[in-house]
Amino acid sequence: MPPENWEIWLDTQLSPIIAKWMAEYLGSVVKSSYSLQLNNLSDTAIYNMAKAHGNVILISKDADFDELVNRLGSPPKLIVIKKGNCDNREMWEFIKPNITKAIRILTTSNVDIVELD
């Protein structure tokens, strides 16, 4: 579970239902790109909004965020999902076993990017 002052934002490739399941599992604030109205914005615009917000962990399958965080720094911190297309339940079952550890690494260290593969 992330500290209270952190939010988790899921990128467009991840369904809003995964945000709901993750919020219930973690007991934390988890928002989908749709609830944030980010689904039609460029990756750079999403990165800039997350940076302006502060303590945000982006979760994405998009390699562009990896490049943005490496080039421009954090926040936001990033969890990169390295899994191909699948249904929502399978994706959540892939993420769930490692999400708590990934969040802990990002919120308690100087690590900016964690990959789940």
N, C-alpha and C positions, 0 to 999 in steps of 0.2 A: 504494500500500500504506500503510495507517495505521501510525503508530508502534506499537511493541509493547504499550504500556499502554492501547490503545484496543480496544474490542470493537464489533462491528457486530451489531445486532439487527434482524431482519426482522419486520415486523408480519404479522398473520394473513392479510391479503389476498395475501401473497407466499408461494409454495409453499416448503416445506423443501428441495426439490431446487434452487431458486435459491440458497438459503443454501449448499448443498454446492458448487455451481458457482462461486459467488463466493469461497468460502474457498479453493478450488483455484486460481482465477485470481489472487487477491490474495496468497495465502500467509499469510492472517490468520485471526483468530478471527471467525467469522461464525455466528450462532446464529439459528435460526428461533423464532418465538413458541411453536411446539409443543415444541421441545426445552427451552425455558425454562419451559414450562407457563404461558404467558401468554395462550393463545388464548381463554380464557373470562373474562378480566379486563377491566374497563373501561379506557378509554384513560387516565383519570386514574391508575388503579392502576399501569398499565404505565409511565407517565411517572414516577411516584414511585419505582418500583423502579429504573428506569434512572438517575434522579437520585441515588439512594442508592448505586448501584454506582459512579458516577463517570464515567469517560471512555467513554461509550457514544454511538454514532451510531445512531439509529433510522432505518430506511428504511420508509416507509409510503406508501400511497395515500390515507390518511385525513386529511382537512382538520382534524380535531380536534387532531391533534398540532401542527400549525402554530400554532393558537390557543394551545395550552398552552405551547409554547416561547416564543411572543411575550409571553404574559402572565406566565409564571412564570420564564422565563429558562432558561439552560443551565448545566450539562449536564442532559439529553442534548442533543446536536446532532441535526439532522434533515435527511434527504434525502427530499424529497417527490416521488413518482413521479406525473407527470401523463400517464398513458396509460390508456386504457380497458381493458376486459376482453379478454384474449387468452390463448393457451396459454403454458405455462411457457417454452418455447424462444423464442418471440417476445418475451416480457417480458425474458428474459435478454439477448437480442440488442439490445433497446432500452436496457437499463441499462449493459451492458458497455463501450461506447465512452467513456462519461463518468464512470464510477464512480471511477476513480483520481483524476481532477481534482477531483471533488466532495469526496472524502475529504481530499485535500490542502488544499483551501480551508478546510474545517471544522476541521482539526487544526492549521493554522498561522496562523489569523487570528481576528479577533473575530466573524466571520460565524457565525451560529447555524443558519441554514436555507439549503439549496440546493435548487432545484427542477430536476428533469430533465423537460423537455417537448419 
